[in-house]
């Protein structure tokens, strides 16, 4: 028959084991959160590259429109003079 002192040791051991399992679960949760954050960072990086490509496209469009405007201006000047 276990003595009261043994019961205390068994109870304390069970409590420590439960705390260890909780800490392990917390570690897995933190690791999952880190993977999620890494995936979010990759998504943000992909979005940044897309925005950069859009900016280059807009810049090319602006140069094209500038060229058209200059050409039209020359044609108007030729028609006026």
Secondary structure as a PSIPRED ss2 file (coil, helix, strand):
# PSIPRED VFORMAT (PSIPRED V4.0)

   1 X C   1.000  0.000  0.000
   2 X C   1.000  0.000  0.000
   3 X C   1.000  0.000  0.000
   4 X H   0.000  1.000  0.000
   5 X H   0.000  1.000  0.000
   6 X H   0.000  1.000  0.000
   7 X H   0.000  1.000  0.000
   8 X H   0.000  1.000  0.000
   9 X H   0.000  1.000  0.000
  10 X H   0.000  1.000  0.000
  11 X H   0.000  1.000  0.000
  12 X H   0.000  1.000  0.000
  13 X H   0.000  1.000  0.000
  14 X H   0.000  1.000  0.000
  15 X H   0.000  1.000  0.000
  16 X H   0.000  1.000  0.000
  17 X H   0.000  1.000  0.000
  18 X H   0.000  1.000  0.000
  19 X H   0.000  1.000  0.000
  20 X H   0.000  1.000  0.000
  21 X H   0.000  1.000  0.000
  22 X H   0.000  1.000  0.000
  23 X H   0.000  1.000  0.000
  24 X H   0.000  1.000  0.000
  25 X H   0.000  1.000  0.000
  26 X H   0.000  1.000  0.000
  27 X H   0.000  1.000  0.000
  28 X H   0.000  1.000  0.000
  29 X H   0.000  1.000  0.000
  30 X H   0.000  1.000  0.000
  31 X H   0.000  1.000  0.000
  32 X H   0.000  1.000  0.000
  33 X H   0.000  1.000  0.000
  34 X H   0.000  1.000  0.000
  35 X H   0.000  1.000  0.000
  36 X H   0.000  1.000  0.000
  37 X H   0.000  1.000  0.000
  38 X H   0.000  1.000  0.000
  39 X H   0.000  1.000  0.000
  40 X H   0.000  1.000  0.000
  41 X H   0.000  1.000  0.000
  42 X H   0.000  1.000  0.000
  43 X H   0.000  1.000  0.000
  44 X H   0.000  1.000  0.000
  45 X H   0.000  1.000  0.000
  46 X H   0.000  1.000  0.000
  47 X H   0.000  1.000  0.000
  48 X H   0.000  1.000  0.000
  49 X H   0.000  1.000  0.000
  50 X H   0.000  1.000  0.000
  51 X H   0.000  1.000  0.000
  52 X H   0.000  1.000  0.000
  53 X H   0.000  1.000  0.000
  54 X H   0.000  1.000  0.000
  55 X H   0.000  1.000  0.000
  56 X H   0.000  1.000  0.000
  57 X H   0.000  1.000  0.000
  58 X H   0.000  1.000  0.000
  59 X H   0.000  1.000  0.000
  60 X H   0.000  1.000  0.000
  61 X H   0.000  1.000  0.000
  62 X H   0.000  1.000  0.000
  63 X H   0.000  1.000  0.000
  64 X H   0.000  1.000  0.000
  65 X H   0.000  1.000  0.000
  66 X H   0.000  1.000  0.000
  67 X H   0.000  1.000  0.000
  68 X H   0.000  1.000  0.000
  69 X H   0.000  1.000  0.000
  70 X H   0.000  1.000  0.000
  71 X H   0.000  1.000  0.000
  72 X H   0.000  1.000  0.000
  73 X H   0.000  1.000  0.000
  74 X H   0.000  1.000  0.000
  75 X H   0.000  1.000  0.000
  76 X H   0.000  1.000  0.000
  77 X H   0.000  1.000  0.000
  78 X H   0.000  1.000  0.000
  79 X H   0.000  1.000  0.000
  80 X H   0.000  1.000  0.000
  81 X C   1.000  0.000  0.000
